[in-house]
């Protein structure tokens, strides 16, 4: 297990100016709400630094447990004369803020922000479970583990990203590795030349609740505006250009474009 050095971290100096800022960039346009990020997070952290994560009556009428990553779904109506509704899936975990109040309110110093990479962590040996940090966090990112009597939160899989005993390509948070559609990205947001910083610039990535002034490191990429110029049954141009596959039935329903059927036939024939 990776050790958790606290060098340079204190309640007196919380601002993590300069240096590395490890965090996540989450693309709300392509997140499908499959909860793979939440379940992989639960699996990894139940056996890692935050272990164990409690689960009481998980299949009963009143399940209670600690989840470090949760996914919420919202119905959003886009403005305009041809208003369209869509479901936006919104993953939520600790944002590893630049100036986190969850750290300043902690009476024992259990909550701290690492100077070397900006990750906010909880020392379970110092935590007394007073829940002050959960009241101070406007994002609801703190989880009280009733079995252990301590607060737990996203660690950015600190015991994974620095683990030399696993392949280098796996040294990313479990949620990033598990995402089937590539909606989650991990990297150094303190480096303007990093891939995640480029994504934020290109897509207009934003802070969650910037009015709080906590300067979260994690960013969200907004959903793209849906095209309104195409007909309801129109297939994208790249689908229409696919060649006719052999054996395609000629009497397919006429109300769907041939390009869509060509794509579907090829996809199901793999």
Secondary structure as UniProt FT lines:
FT   TURN            7..8
FT   STRAND          22..27
FT   TURN            28..30
FT   HELIX           36..46
FT   TURN            49..50
FT   STRAND          55..56
FT   TURN            58..59
FT   STRAND          64..65
FT   STRAND          70..77
FT   TURN            81..82
FT   STRAND          85..92
FT   TURN            98..99
FT   HELIX           101..104
FT   STRAND          111..113
FT   TURN            115..117
FT   STRAND          120..122
FT   TURN            124..126
FT   HELIX           132..136
FT   TURN            138..139
FT   STRAND          143..145
FT   TURN            146..149
FT   STRAND          150..152
FT   TURN            156..157
FT   HELIX           158..161
FT   TURN            164..165
FT   HELIX           168..170
FT   HELIX           174..178
FT   TURN            180..181
FT   STRAND          184..188
FT   TURN            189..190
FT   TURN            192..193
FT   HELIX           195..203
FT   TURN            208..209
FT   HELIX           210..212
FT   STRAND          219..221
FT   TURN            232..233
FT   HELIX           237..240
FT   TURN            246..247
FT   TURN            250..251
FT   TURN            254..255
FT   HELIX           258..268
//
